Amino acid sequence: MSNLDPNPTFGASLADTARLLRKRFDQRLRFTGSTRAQWHAIFKISKQEGMKQAELAEALDVEPITLTRLLDRMEEGGWVQRQPDPTDRRARLLFLTDKAREALAPMRLVVEEIYEEALAGLDKAEREQLMHLLSRVRTNLSKGEDHD
């Protein structure tokens, strides 16, 4: 028996879908010994190695102190290295270790499998439309971010 609301609001539907997606990621990532937050950071760093901690905190939408604790655990686990920024002695630059680089390809396969599961039954045009519509919603909401 499903406990899903038969008439959810837009916000409830989006939040519940995101919750279920996060839950599936957590289930599938247990074998790595890392958390979803750590993998999110690894994927972001992989796209821009040498980024500053402050840039990663902004990209992940977390407070710098929260990111510092996360990076401490990741560094202890051998996933990332922090190096001093030669142009700013207060800043630290982030780099993946070989361990993290080697794990990226298998993790991307897991991500693709989860996305395929989530999008099952949608044809290519429907998937493109879904992404287009979500992008429009994100753009609409982004316009008001500077007014907080």
Sequence and secondary structure as in RCSB ss.txt:
>XXXX:A:sequence
MSNLDPNPTFGASLADTARLLRKRFDQRLRFTGSTRAQWHAIFKISKQEGMKQAELAEALDVEPITLTRLLDRME
EGGWVQRQPDPTDRRARLLFLTDKAREALAPMRLVVEEIYEEALAGLDKAEREQLMHLLSRVRTNLSKGEDHD
>XXXX:A:secstr
   S SS  HHHHHHHHHHHHHHHHHHHHGGGT  HHHHHHHHHHHHSTTEEHHHHHHHHT  HHHHHHHHHHHH
HTTSEEEEEETTEEEEEEEEE HHHHHHHHHHHHHHHHHHHHHTTT  HHHHHHHHHHHHHHHHHHHTTGGG 
